[in-house]
Amino acid sequence: MTSDTRLAQDPSLPRSRAFLFGESVFTTLRVENGDVYFANRHLQRLKESAEWLWPGTVGQIDELWSNLKPPGKNGVWRLTLFAMQIDRKMRVEEIPHLEIDSSWSEGLPMSASFVAKTVKAPARAKDWPAFLKSGDYLARLVAARHLAKTEIPLYLVNDEVCEFLHANLFVWKDNQFLTPPTGPDVLAGLGRERLIEVATQLGIACVEKVLSVNDLKAAQSVWAVNAVRGIVEVEAIDAKIVAGHALKESLQRKFFSRT
């Protein structure tokens, strides 16, 4: 007896490599009053990701992008890029056809503060590009499975503090922002890029530095930053209360400013 699933389809039909092998990349966009924030930066991320995963496909991205339209006026829009292929070979031997899956969450997310807990996570491959945002969260979710529902994981890789789930880390210490350098275990997030840009415009130093748990303990303020929520304050890490920051609201307004 066979079941009517995607795997049981006619073998001559194209297959989604995202479905077969988990091979996909995505980007998550903030849409407010019909406007997409940081649209060009999201487009560039998809182009870099496509060319790294499937060489020769970058030319397809502009056409795919031009046919996209936000499903609503205010919400969170996730775009997942994946390749189609006839066979089920583990490696792509020819330039595949790319497609984009669009999903939508109505309403803008709140930027409320949260409580974090440090969690040890496995390291990614050394040649993993910092721009690549893929659905490889299972290993990290498994590492954080014991956390309470009210806690957000802050990942440690080889005893270095890397990033939150879905957000980059910024620490305020000695009148400057510290943030881990990007690499295999730290995403070059668009929100990270934007905050550094805004802070620099205001004359506030942002320093890339490998951070330890001791750096967290000495932090005066801690922020989680991404391109959808902007700046989110962290109230506590590992049950240690962290103070707020007087610049948070002004930087948040500048973060999402069109001027």
C-alpha positions in Angstrom: 0.0 0.0 0.0 1.3 3.4 -1.0 0.4 6.7 0.6 -0.4 9.8 -1.3 2.5 12.0 -0.2 4.9 14.2 -1.9 7.5 11.4 -1.9 5.0 9.1 -3.7 4.5 11.4 -6.6 5.5 10.7 -10.2 9.3 10.5 -10.1 9.5 12.7 -13.2 8.0 15.7 -11.3 10.3 18.3 -9.8 11.2 17.8 -6.2 11.7 20.5 -3.6 15.2 20.2 -2.1 13.9 22.0 1.0 11.5 19.1 1.5 14.0 16.3 0.6 17.1 17.6 2.3 16.2 20.6 4.3 18.1 22.7 1.8 16.7 26.2 1.9 17.5 29.7 3.0 15.2 32.4 4.3 14.9 36.0 5.3 12.2 37.6 7.5 10.9 41.1 6.8 9.0 43.7 8.7 6.1 45.3 6.7 4.5 48.4 8.1 1.8 50.4 6.2 2.6 48.3 3.2 6.3 49.3 3.2 9.0 46.6 3.4 11.9 47.6 5.7 15.4 47.1 4.5 14.1 45.5 1.3 17.4 45.9 -0.7 19.4 44.3 2.1 17.0 41.3 2.2 17.3 41.0 -1.5 21.1 41.0 -1.3 21.0 38.3 1.4 19.0 36.1 -0.9 21.3 36.7 -3.8 24.4 35.9 -1.8 22.8 32.8 -0.3 21.6 31.5 -3.7 25.0 31.9 -5.3 26.7 30.2 -2.4 24.3 27.2 -2.3 23.5 26.8 -6.0 26.2 28.5 -8.1 24.9 30.1 -11.3 21.4 30.8 -9.9 21.8 34.4 -8.7 20.3 35.7 -12.0 17.0 34.1 -11.0 16.5 36.1 -7.8 15.6 39.5 -9.4 12.8 38.0 -11.4 11.5 36.1 -8.3 11.7 39.2 -6.2 9.9 41.4 -8.8 6.9 39.1 -8.6 6.6 39.4 -4.8 4.1 41.6 -3.0 3.4 41.7 0.8 0.2 39.8 1.6 -0.9 42.6 4.0 -0.2 46.1 5.3 1.3 45.3 8.7 3.0 42.1 9.6 6.0 39.8 9.4 6.8 38.3 6.0 9.0 35.3 5.7 10.5 34.4 2.4 12.1 30.9 2.0 14.2 30.3 -1.1 14.6 26.7 -2.3 15.7 24.7 -5.4 13.6 22.3 -7.5 15.2 19.2 -9.0 13.9 16.1 -10.8 16.1 13.5 -9.1 16.9 13.0 -5.5 20.6 13.3 -5.7 22.3 14.7 -2.6 24.3 17.2 -4.6 23.0 19.5 -7.4 24.9 18.7 -10.6 23.2 21.3 -12.9 21.8 24.8 -12.2 18.4 24.2 -10.6 15.2 26.2 -10.9 14.6 28.3 -7.8 11.3 29.2 -6.1 10.3 31.3 -3.2 7.7 30.3 -0.6 6.0 33.2 1.1 4.4 33.0 4.6 2.7 35.9 6.5 2.0 36.7 10.2 -0.5 39.4 10.6 0.4 42.3 12.9 3.6 43.9 14.0 5.4 42.1 16.8 5.8 43.7 20.2 9.3 44.8 21.3 8.8 43.8 24.9 11.8 42.8 27.0 12.6 39.2 27.8 14.6 36.9 30.1 17.5 34.9 28.6 19.4 31.8 29.6 22.8 30.8 28.3 22.8 27.4 26.5 25.7 25.4 25.1 25.2 24.7 21.4 27.2 22.8 18.7 29.5 24.7 16.4 28.7 25.0 12.7 31.1 24.1 9.9 34.1 26.5 9.7 33.3 27.5 6.1 29.6 28.4 7.0 29.1 31.9 5.6 27.9 34.5 8.1 25.2 35.8 5.7 23.5 32.4 5.3 20.2 32.2 7.2 19.0 28.7 6.9 16.5 26.5 8.8 19.2 24.6 10.7 17.6 25.4 14.1 16.9 21.8 15.2 20.3 21.3 16.8 20.0 24.6 18.7 16.4 24.0 19.7 17.4 20.6 21.0 20.1 22.2 23.0 17.6 24.6 24.6 14.8 22.0 25.1 15.0 22.2 28.9 14.4 26.0 29.1 11.2 27.4 30.5 8.7 28.8 28.1 9.5 32.3 29.4 13.2 32.0 28.7 15.0 32.8 25.4 18.2 30.9 24.6 21.5 32.8 24.4 23.9 30.4 22.7 27.5 29.6 23.8 29.7 27.8 21.3 33.1 26.7 22.7 32.4 28.9 25.7 32.0 32.0 23.5 28.8 33.9 23.7 27.4 34.0 20.1 23.8 35.0 19.6 20.2 34.7 20.7 17.7 32.5 18.8 16.7 34.8 16.0 18.6 37.9 17.2 22.1 39.3 17.5 23.6 40.2 20.8 24.8 43.7 21.9 26.3 44.5 25.3 26.7 48.0 26.8 29.9 48.3 28.8 32.4 51.1 29.4 30.3 53.6 27.3 30.4 51.4 24.1 28.5 48.6 22.5 30.2 45.2 22.3 29.0 42.6 19.8 30.5 39.2 18.8 32.2 39.2 15.4 30.2 37.5 12.7 31.2 34.0 11.5 29.8 30.5 11.3 28.1 30.7 14.7 27.1 34.4 14.6 24.8 35.6 11.8 25.6 38.8 10.0 22.1 40.0 10.8 20.5 42.9 9.0 19.4 44.3 12.3 23.0 44.0 13.6 24.2 45.9 10.6 21.5 48.6 11.0 22.2 49.2 14.7 25.9 49.6 14.1 25.1 52.1 11.3 22.7 54.1 13.5 25.0 54.1 16.5 28.0 55.2 14.4 26.0 58.1 13.0 25.3 59.2 16.6 29.0 58.9 17.5 28.5 55.8 19.7 31.3 53.2 19.5 30.4 49.7 18.4 33.2 47.2 18.9 33.4 43.6 17.7 34.8 41.5 20.4 34.7 37.8 21.4 32.5 37.7 24.5 32.6 35.4 27.5 30.1 34.7 30.2 32.2 37.0 32.4 31.5 39.8 29.9 27.8 39.2 30.3 28.1 39.4 34.1 29.9 42.8 33.8 27.4 44.2 31.3 25.5 47.3 32.2 22.8 46.6 29.5 22.1 43.8 27.1 20.1 44.0 23.8 18.8 41.5 21.3 18.6 43.0 17.8 17.0 41.9 14.5 15.5 43.5 11.5 11.9 42.8 12.5 11.7 43.8 16.1 14.6 46.2 16.1 16.0 46.6 19.6 14.7 44.4 22.5 16.0 44.8 26.0 17.0 41.8 28.0 15.8 42.0 31.6 17.9 39.2 33.0 20.4 36.6 31.9 20.8 33.4 34.0 18.7 35.0 36.7 21.0 38.0 37.0 19.0 41.3 36.5 20.3 43.6 33.8 19.5 47.3 33.8 17.8 49.1 31.0 19.5 51.7 28.8 18.5 55.4 28.4 19.3 55.4 24.7 17.1 52.5 23.8 13.9 54.4 22.7 15.8 57.0 20.7 17.9 54.4 18.9 14.8 52.3 18.2 13.1 55.3 16.5 16.2 55.9 14.5 16.5 52.2 13.7 13.2 52.2 11.8 13.4 55.8 10.5 13.2 56.3 6.8 15.3 59.4 6.9 
